[in-house]
């Protein structure tokens, strides 16, 4: 099957797939801090649940005492007791 042009160009330029396809990048530090890159928007937010829309999926983070430390157009930082991360 023939790959789309952007994938062939990214491959030729040795650009990682996560960057070229705008995949959600999740960085977890212990059980208390999380950083998400390349999300599109916040769909729901409470102190025990955060639901994010990403390009190819939704990302749900559940836990206790969740607080959004900061968020920008493409990066969000969350702290609290993170218990589950679910992609769907």
C-alpha positions in Angstrom: 0.0 0.0 0.0 1.3 3.4 -0.9 2.0 5.8 2.0 0.8 9.4 1.9 3.3 12.0 0.7 3.8 13.6 4.2 4.8 10.2 5.6 7.3 9.6 2.8 8.8 13.1 3.2 8.9 12.7 7.0 10.7 9.4 6.6 13.2 10.8 4.1 13.9 13.7 6.5 14.2 11.2 9.4 11.5 13.0 11.3 10.0 10.7 14.1 6.5 9.5 13.3 5.1 10.9 16.6 6.1 14.4 15.4 5.0 14.1 11.8 1.7 12.6 12.6 0.9 14.9 15.5 0.5 11.9 17.9 -0.4 12.6 21.5 2.8 12.4 23.6 2.3 11.6 27.3 5.1 12.0 29.8 4.4 10.6 33.3 6.7 11.5 36.2 6.0 9.1 39.0 2.4 9.0 40.0 2.0 12.8 40.6 2.8 14.7 37.4 1.8 14.3 33.8 2.6 16.3 30.6 0.6 15.9 27.4 1.7 17.3 24.0 -0.3 17.6 20.8 -3.8 17.5 22.3 -6.6 19.4 20.6 -8.8 20.4 23.4 -10.2 19.7 26.9 -13.5 17.9 26.8 -14.1 17.4 30.5 -12.3 18.4 33.7 -12.9 17.7 37.4 -10.7 17.0 40.3 -10.8 13.3 39.6 -11.0 13.1 35.8 -9.5 14.9 32.7 -10.7 14.0 29.2 -8.7 15.3 26.3 -9.4 15.2 22.6 -6.3 14.2 20.6 -5.9 13.9 16.8 -6.5 10.2 16.6 -8.1 9.3 20.0 -9.4 10.6 23.3 -7.2 10.5 26.4 -8.8 10.0 29.8 -6.7 10.5 33.0 -8.3 9.6 36.3 -7.1 10.0 39.8 -7.5 12.2 42.9 -6.9 15.9 43.5 -6.1 16.5 39.8 -5.1 20.1 39.0 -4.1 21.6 35.7 -0.8 23.4 36.4 -0.6 25.0 33.0 -1.9 24.6 29.5 -1.1 26.1 26.2 -2.3 25.4 22.7 -0.4 22.1 22.4 0.9 21.3 25.9 -0.8 20.6 29.2 0.7 19.9 32.6 -1.3 18.0 35.3 -0.5 17.2 38.9 -2.3 15.2 41.5 -2.6 11.4 42.3 -2.7 9.9 38.8 -4.3 6.4 38.9 -5.3 5.5 35.3 -4.5 6.7 31.8 -6.9 5.4 29.1 -6.8 5.9 25.3 -10.0 5.3 23.3 
